[in-house]
């Protein structure tokens, strides 16, 4: 580790998107033979930073240098220069074989443009052996599990003579055993002098693999520390910008009647799920990715068809054949991916708000535009939605304001049950606080709220009661939230 | 929003917002300049232009007012006679008739000093005059010409409008379909199917003698044939999730095949005279063709539908993000079904209109019209990815294509060259739109960055 000649040097990097300052004056050094952990909450700017370094995005200001010379500005050239990025969504072609993927775009060529398959095989076997990956070179990549696909990507990077490997949340979809194996490989690569930038949310993993840590918050770099110089609490404080106990301003609301009652719900991966939610109650639904939490919400909402089970709202059976029925019964779903599933990005904020409410201000199919504008203005005022005007395209709002816009839509409908799927995903720290206050207010108004979240501190901080799911089933219920810990929830989630 | 942005960007951003309208106006200006030439006057206006000159001739001059037969000829003669009577210079002879009639009248007349004729009759009367020695000294007088673009003549503009009527009407339905991120390739063959169904029904139920109710029944049949086929496409697309491209490609074959089956491959001509009224008739007051009136009415209706109704909002939402729309409670399938049914029905109407214009129905009608219709929609600025588009843009798109066609005909561009030019114009329009959108996005991004 020689600070004089870093492998990669990022300095003064700035990047803004409409409504968001993604990066501001970010500096970062990555060296040969070390693992640099890049930490930060969702929306802290990690992805933007990676995209700029890998050439997929441009910066507004600042420089990126590799061994002292500026990095080229297109993804292909950056890769050729030796900086390879492996994203969460792997960039392999599923239909092609392992060998074809390994050499895609860099095929060794014989005369007349024929691919030199023998040469490919020879080089591929060398690399796979180095990674300890035992796989048939002619298998289509789609037949491999995610962990192996990831190793194929790493092999691809090594074949491209990568000097710096950037990994964006590589462990998100892996089992603990697979993570351990990945780390063994990464340590070996580090010993061989490869530089590695590692992005993760999981602090345990940071302890296990990182040499140095850089923390981003709200698009600015908070600091750079040696991995053993910082306690876990200090690290969290650096990430969120304030002590943890203020992070979740939970106010318990008065609980009322049972509003939502789910019994024996089955469908897709979901098996026999039963629970109840009272008016004014926030029920946290925890579990690992793929545990079936989102699916439960979609089944209740009628977005997918349930194969068995009953859903009751205010004691009345809801036979939802589609979202329309559920909405009619007063159930609302606020999806995890607001851009893909919540909003019509090309339409204005007003039109997005009105979607699903049009029957309230139309007669004979004709929309009363004046009424629509005034109702929308009322919600903008009440929820503090920051829009430049009712016509601002919904796609240009910040994450927090998009979430508020969707909440406004369902408040106008007077929905009694609100199913929040990852309500703060992609929302920056300041706006998160407002979403939590909004959840409190909704509860105090007597709404029954289900909050699905992958962030255990959020579940622990905001819920009145916690349900934990694993493999499509409810594995446990925590009534005494105050004495529950992340570890106890995790234990249930992997049980 | 519109107000603030125009304030900020001034006339330039306003112009960018009206991009295709600007292109249309530029094309009109271009063809106006290219077709500027002396125009002959006819009818009443020809008479008005000539009367002063006649009154100025020496008193006692005897005037003959002559014109070939036809409405304009009669108007010319009547108006000129009335004006001359008012000034006490009544003509000694007035004829509006065939060359033979004019010759006969002139042979019987004597002492004619001035022959007053409209421009289109001057040559005929001139040759008659040279045959008749008695008229040797008479002056042949016709109204002066004036300079005016042929393109901008009222008759030509109405001609452009009626020529695009079929495409423009179907383009309404296509706009809805493309707004939902779909496509309908079957409209061309639905024109043929509808035209054949309409004319076949009328030919079977009276033919040349068919009464008005039968004609209306036939037209309704054609319209329904389009609507039902469109609905079928919609059902296949929504129920079985067949991509619109494939579903309507299949329907294109089915529709065309049915048209050939019903007509046995031959054009159907056994139609009453009244059948032309829709396609060739015009209202007696302003002379606007019924086809153009129908088109305008449909566009007004479509504008209201798309901009002011729940259904219109749903069409935009479904095209922009079908999953978000569904989760917001939008009945996505019904909206799609409506779009395809509506598009089919309008294609059916287009078929009826075309059959009426050509006074026959044949299975060869409408070939490759789907491409013209799609081109009109795309040139009009509707995104093929769905969610974005305006019906006014589609009308402008159809007009641009019609104007280019017409303008090139007027300037004697060869028809093969016309195809090349039309293709390039479509390409240019889409490129222009892309560039405009790109720079608009950049502007928005910069504005957003400044505020955030």
Interface residues (C-beta under 8 A of the other chain):
Chain A: X16 X17 X18 X19 X20 X21 X60 X301 X303 X322 X323 X324 X327 X333 X335 X340 X341 X342 X343 X344 X345 X346 X347 X348 X351 X354 X355 X356 X358 X359 X362 X365 X366 X367 X369 X388 X389 X390 X391 X392 X393 X396 X398 X409
Chain B: X1 X4 X304 X308 X309 X310 X311 X313 X316 X317 X320 X321 X323 X324 X325 X326 X327 X328 X329 X330 X331 X387 X388 X444 X445 X447 X448 X449 X451 X452
